[in-house]
Amino acid sequence: MRVRLIYEKRGRACFVPHVALATLFARALRRAGIRPCSTSGFSPRAKMSFGPELPAGVVALGEAVELWLEKPPERLVPLLNAQMPEGFQVLTCSFLPDEAKALGKECRAAHYLARARNGRSPEDLLACLQRHLGADLLSSDSERSWLSLTISDPAGNGLGGWVKVLIEEGLASGWQDLCFVRLALGAWDGRRLRPLEEGKRHG
């Protein structure tokens, strides 16, 4: 059974690097007594697929992972959450048909919050990022010190590129001057981001 989980990572959990997520979820599955399907080859591993990579240090409130499980339990979400490290929490579970699109093809847009810790205004950040992202910037808004952005192609428009251009234009000296939160992944419907979990069957 192919299962899509939407999860969040807060607090110190945001510093867990992307490359460690597969091991983290595999251990949580094993401790919960849930058997994943394995990849083929010389060194089989638990079969899973993750959404677009995030740099360490970025809080995420709507990340996605797909797991292939031999027999999903009825109470998958609470069983898994009981074994997840502090800061990680599974929010929803969707059981996908075989013909469902691959996760990478579903993650066509992302919604972020961005803030400068050095006093730069959201308008300063937006003017710079508009030039950098061009047509990939789908929508933007600001509230108090936060800038809200929805972009297309989150796999290709990584935050590392954002930080680089902000440094080049003198709006930041490094990551320490900036704060990012990824709120959701999904698809742009022409007016808003439609999150991955919207319209799915949850368990």
Long-range contacts (C-beta under 8 A, 24 or more apart in sequence): 1-68, 1-69, 1-70, 1-71, 1-72, 1-95, 2-66, 2-67, 2-68, 2-95, 2-96, 2-97, 2-98, 2-100, 3-66, 3-67, 3-68, 3-69, 3-72, 3-76, 3-93, 3-94, 3-95, 3-96, 4-64, 4-65, 4-66, 4-67, 4-93, 4-94, 4-96, 4-103, 4-196, 4-197, 4-200, 5-64, 5-65, 5-66, 5-67, 5-77, 5-80, 5-90, 5-91, 5-92, 5-93, 5-94, 6-62, 6-63, 6-64, 6-90, 6-91, 6-92, 6-94, 6-195, 6-196, 6-197, 7-63, 7-64, 7-65, 7-84, 7-88, 7-89, 7-90, 7-91, 8-60, 8-61, 8-62, 8-63, 8-88, 8-89, 8-91, 9-59, 9-60, 9-63, 9-87, 9-88, 10-59, 10-61, 10-87, 10-89, 11-86, 11-87, 12-86, 12-87, 13-85, 13-86, 13-87, 13-88, 14-56, 14-57, 14-58, 14-59, 14-60, 14-87, 15-56, 15-57, 16-56, 16-85, 16-88, 17-56, 18-50, 18-53, 18-54, 18-56, 21-50, 21-65, 22-46, 22-48, 22-50, 24-84, 24-85, 24-88, 25-65, 25-67, 27-83, 28-80, 28-83, 28-84, 28-85, 29-67, 29-69, 29-80, 29-83, 31-83, 32-79, 32-80, 32-82, 32-83, 33-73, 33-79, 34-69, 34-72, 34-73, 34-76, 34-79, 34-80, 35-69, 35-70, 35-71, 36-67, 36-68, 36-69, 36-70, 37-68, 37-69, 37-70, 49-102, 49-103, 49-104, 50-103, 51-103, 51-104, 51-107, 51-154, 51-185, 51-196, 52-104, 52-107, 52-110, 52-154, 52-155, 52-158, 52-185, 53-155, 53-158, 54-159, 54-182, 55-158, 55-159, 55-160, 55-175, 57-175, 58-159, 58-180, 58-181, 58-182, 59-180, 59-181, 59-182, 60-181, 60-182, 61-181, 61-182, 61-183, 61-184, 62-91, 62-182, 62-183, 62-184, 62-185, 62-195, 62-196, 62-197, 63-182, 63-185, 64-103, 64-106, 64-107, 64-185, 64-196, 65-103, 66-96, 66-103, 72-203, 74-203, 76-203, 77-203, 91-197, 92-197, 92-200, 92-202, 93-202, 93-203, 94-197, 94-200, 94-201, 94-202, 94-203, 95-201, 95-203, 104-155, 106-185, 106-186, 106-187, 106-196, 107-154, 107-155, 107-185, 107-186, 107-196, 108-152, 108-153, 108-186, 108-187, 108-188, 109-138, 109-150, 109-151, 109-152, 109-153, 109-154, 109-185, 109-186, 109-187, 109-188, 109-193, 110-150, 110-151, 110-154, 110-182, 110-184, 110-185, 110-186, 110-193, 111-148, 111-149, 111-150, 111-182, 111-183, 111-184, 111-193, 112-148, 112-149, 112-150, 112-151, 112-159, 112-180, 112-181, 112-182, 112-183, 113-146, 113-147, 113-148, 113-149, 113-180, 113-181, 113-183, 114-146, 114-147, 114-149, 114-162, 114-178, 114-179, 114-180, 114-181, 115-145, 115-146, 115-147, 115-178, 115-179, 115-180, 116-145, 116-171, 116-172, 116-177, 116-178, 116-179, 117-176, 117-177, 117-178, 117-179, 118-172, 118-173, 118-177, 120-171, 120-172, 120-177, 121-145, 122-146, 122-147, 124-171, 125-166, 125-171, 128-165, 128-166, 128-169, 128-171, 129-162, 129-165, 129-166, 131-165, 132-161, 132-162, 132-165, 133-157, 138-188, 138-193, 139-192, 150-188, 150-192, 150-193, 152-188, 154-185
